[in-house]
Amino acid sequence: MKEKEEQRLKSLKEYEVNLYKTGLNYICGIDEAGRGPLAGPVVVGAVIMPKDSFIEGVNDSKKVSEKKRELLYEKIINEAVAWSVEILDQNEIDEYNILNATKKAVTGAVKKLNIKPDRILIDALERIDTAGVPYTSIIKGDAKIYSIAAASIIAKVTRDRIMREWDEVYPIYGFAKHKGYGTAEHIKAIRENGICGLHRKTFITRITSKAIPQ
């Protein structure tokens, strides 16, 4: 491992290392993927990594290429002490709103872990039900905290795989490419073809300026 990468990882691990020194054993990182898209689910990833975990390349998922994320995903889940994902689909997002749906997914992901963590570190969410586990919300945590970065990769890869599968059902929208985000290409496809069952209706009416056929 190159010295620069080793130093970057040490910086990512510093917050957790200090928590371990207080006697904690299991620290869970949590992050989500899919709060902003016009279509598809929101996915929350939760992961407890070993204290000595030091996987080269782990970073905020937005800073990692799709190909590299897939490789890191396999390394993370194989090394993790425990991990889980919770998925809420577009209908639940329309029902609860995206913030509440994300919080609901966080609760579900925590409850799915087969080991109860001593502390949860989460990327920029407050007032959440973590099933009684103390949590710390950290702004831009996916770029600052190792376990949150690992969780961001789990969430992103899981969601991207879902959207690639849906692309085979609805090929005219290009979901495999933009993953449901509101790109010019995606909005053009909506205007030409209307919405499909994967679209978040509350997002479509809020973000687009013209009436969209149902």
Beta strands, then each sheet from edge to edge (+ up, - down):
strand 1: 27-33
strand 2: 42-48
strand 3: 82-88
strand 4: 119-123
strand 5: 135-138
sheet 1: 3+ 2- 1+ 4+ 5+
end
